[in-house]
Structure formats: C-alpha cells, structure tokens
C-alpha cells in the first residue's frame, strides 16, 4: 500500500503518533516494502511501548489492551483486533529470532531486535553468574569471621547475616528491602567481610544509576566508616566514592565504526550497585558485558519501587520469589554458619539462591502509620489504605481533597509562598536543607497539571503577588532540580539545589556534595535544570524527605499505580499527605505496574 491507513494519517495530524514513529513507518515502507495494516499497527505500537518502558509487545491480547496500557483514547483502530503472527511474517521486516530482521517474533511476544538481543544476553549472563559458586579459601573459621561484623544484639535480623554468608559463596547476590531495612549497613558489613577474607588489595567499585543515588551511597557508606563499624585495618581497602554506572562504563564502551577486537573488562573484584530498581535493560546489559569472569556483583534495591524510566524492569524481574527460600545445597551451606530452619525452595533453576529479602525496618516502628500504610498499599489493599488515611488524619498521615479548582490551586500556591517568606532569615547551611524538609510530589510530568506546568504556575503566582522579584529568572530561595549530569561542575541528574543572594548582590546555587559540604555554583553555569517546588515521584526516587505530600492527577491515568504510590509513601520520614480524590487513589492502589518483558520467564523457568 502506498498510503498509510486513515487512522495513521489522523494520528500524525493529532500528534499521538510522534515524529519518531512517523519516520519509522516511512523507513519500513521504503526499505522493506509497503506495510499492510497489521504491520503498521505492530511497528507503531511496539515503538510506543518501548518508549513507555516495555521491552516487548504481547500479540495474544486485543489492540484495546495496548491502548489502555498507553492511556490512549480510541484513535480509529479496530479495538477488538488481535494481530496474528503468521500475518506479520508475510512482511519482510518481521521474522523469527534466527532471521536478521528489525522485528523478532518469539512465542506470543514481538520485540525490536536490539531489545530482544539485550534481554537474551542479560538473562543468559545472570543465570551464568548466579550458578557460579565460589570455593572458599581453606583454613578459616567463617562462622567466627562473620560474627566479627555482626553483633549479637537481639534486634539484628538474621537475613542481614544470611546475606553476608551468601556474599562469600555467591558470585551474584541481590539484596532487596524496603526503606530502613539496613541494605546499606548490610553491604558495608559485606565489604568489610570480603576485605578481611581477601585482603585490602581486593578491588571494589561502588556505583548507582544516577548521580544523586551515587552521592547518597557515598555518604551512607562513609557514615559507616565514621561510625566505627569498619575496623581501622580494613579502611585502606574501601573505595573513595560511588560513581554513576554511566561514568563507570563510559571508558570501557566501544567507540568507532569497526568492532572491538576484544571487549574490555572492568578491573574489579566486587561491584556493588545501589538503587538497582532504576536500572533499565540496556544499562544492565552494558554492565554485564564488561563484567570479568571472576567479579562478584551485588545489587541493592527495593523490588517494590517504581521500575526504570527506560525500557525494562530488571530488579522486579529478578526478584520473582515470594519469600526467603533456598535450594537444599545452599541451606546446607548456611547451616555451617549456625543458621537453622532455612526453608527450602522448589526452584529448579537455583536462581532464587542469589536473592535475599531484608524484612525488618529500622526507620519506622512496627505500628508506624507510614509503615502500615506502605505495607497496605504494597499488598494492593485499597479499602484498608483508604481507612488508614481517612481515620488517621494526624501529623503522620492525612488526606486533603483537591479538585484543581481555582481555590485549590491558590491554596497550594499560597502555602509555597508562605515557605518563600519564611526562608529570608535562614543561614546558607539551613537553606540548603530547607526545601528537603517538605516536598510536593506529582504523578505526571507533562500536561496541564503535570510538575512542569505547576512549577511554572507557582513562579508566575509568586511574581504576580510580589513575593519574589526575579533577576534573569533567579531569586533568593529558588529551589531547582538538575536534569542532566555535569561532571565538570560535580552536579548530577536529580540533585536539588537552592539559589541564594550572596554578598555583593550576585546569585549562587548551593548544593550538598557527597561529603556533606556545601558546593557553590554560579547560575549561568547550570545548563539543564527546572524549578523544584513540585517533583515527580520518579525524580524523588533515592531521596528522603521529612514530610511528603502526594498530589494526585486531575483524572485517572495508567501512570497512577501501586508501585508509584508505594514509592511516594516511602520517601517520607515523618508524615505523608494525599491531596486529590480518594477514588483515584483507590484505583491507583489496585493497579499494578505491568512492564511487558520476557526476562522474568527466562530467568526463573528452565
């Protein structure tokens, strides 16, 4: 066909088919021949799915479900249509895994070929390193050695100690737990344990997906050193700082037209990755590609948090088991360390031996409203969650109706204006923490009431009501969020800064570095940023705030999910407030984030 179907032409005009998808359809038609309607639908939706975080497109469901996933109204397609793989295979751009074609059909899923290759490589690599068990150096009393790094206090959970024992045996280890369950403390003890066993020449890399997460990891582990949890004789073996994964891998990625004669490997004995829920499929593939055959890999994260912005849900796909169970071989190994009553798993692949869940929170009391609400949301219990929020109505948990009427918006803007007025007398060291005390989080970024629009409305209100007098856009107390890494300045995507008027009348933006010191940067040097009166929940990942207010959208959206609400709740230390409509909150709690990938099946089924 020379022309695209009518709904495609209308999609170009109305804008729900973007520029990239438009060029993709033109390219496929020119390179592989005219597109029938099925081929056009699949190519288009596969691209839209990938940009929404999915790795593949399911062919065993009607088009209506694809539209629901993308939060699209009916754009003129037959919604009951189910695309048959045999119809697609008639087109030259589609084929089986063995064919060198752009789109790969495997079982009931269809992939962009590069994503299929990434998924296959990540699955095979993870299964290989998870099956690689290490023979411990002989002549050492490992039960006694582990006890050196774990006190006998009754409040020390066994699972932290189990994780440390498995770090000796496993080449691959995942430690997942909610906020305050001691993930960073556990990995600090594991690092000390491995340095004790292998010596301080043992090479360790600490890394995280974002600059903000890397800085927080550096701070947290330095606190462990300063808190005398690390013996003095082991401190020389500790790495100085955590790096972003991008920074860690950049020097090792191939550049140029000709293929690399040899893949360069990272020169470390142990790599620890924090905030692993943010790792997308491609980034995990890059890391595994450059992993040496004898390097240990430890992933830290919360499997219940939001997945990566880019395609994939790697940590959630890895953490498929429900509770801490292990194979008979690993259970016998753990008995050597005094562990009893280890439940055995029926996992034939043995992959679950690489996963440990930390279950006890040290941040919250067991009866904490925030902890109970987070648990209720995590279990998708909307009725209980509503009751907790409505009945509690205390300093810890509260609900505020919000309908985006003029009075609602004015009340929101006025509350922010009050905070602007209160900061005029704060010293710089207090001001840098001021906007991290209370934060508004949004579900969406774009649209009339997304974080971008609302931040602009806030600043327009502050100017109109004369709370601020900007100079080239800058004013004292302005909070900003960095949106791209800048290694020359030492500021990273997700960093929060605040503008101050320095002596002499010039403006500076203050940040906190990984040592907790104040970093000063002139505003004109910061190229990529946005105001930060309100942040998306995605941008808040890896951060903690004393008081969190979650602003629900004005309408239901597929972005409002259990994982997003759980992530928002667990950013709060002291209080959590919901602003919006309770019916939308309940719908969100009952909606599980679904990322279409094949990684979970590849990892957990032999």
Buried (B, 14 or more C-beta within 10 A) or exposed (E): EEEBBEBBEBBBEEEBBBEEBBEBBEEBBEEBEBBBBBBBBBBBBBBBBBBBBBBBBBBEBBBBBBBEBBEBEEBBBEBEBEBEBEBBBEBBBBBEEEBEBBBBBBEEBBBBBEBBBBBBBBBEBBBEBBBEBEEEEEEEEBEEBBBEBBEEEEEBBBBBBBBBBBBBBBBBBBBBBBBBBBBBBBBBBBBBBBBBBBEEEBBBBBBBBBBBBBBBBBBBBBBBBEEEBBEEEBEEBBBEBBBBBBBBBEEBEEEEEEEEEEEEBBEBBBBBBBBBBBBBBBBBBBBBBBBEEEBBBBBBBBBBBBBBBBBBBBBBBBBBBEEBBBBEEBBEBBEEBEBEEBEEBEBEBBBBBBBBBBBBBEBBEEEBBBBBBBBBBBEBBBEBBBEBBEEBEEEBBBBEEBEBEEEBBEEBBEEBBEBBEEBEEBEEEEBBBBBBEBBBBBBBBEBEBBBBBBBEBBBEBBEEEEBBEEEEEBBBBBBBBBBEBBEEBBBBBBBBBBBBBBEEEEBBBBBBBBEEEBBEBEBEEBEEBBBBBBBBBBBBBBBBBEBBBBBBBBEBBBBBBBBBBBBBBBBBBEBBBBBBBBEBBBBBBBBEBBBBBBBBEBBBEE
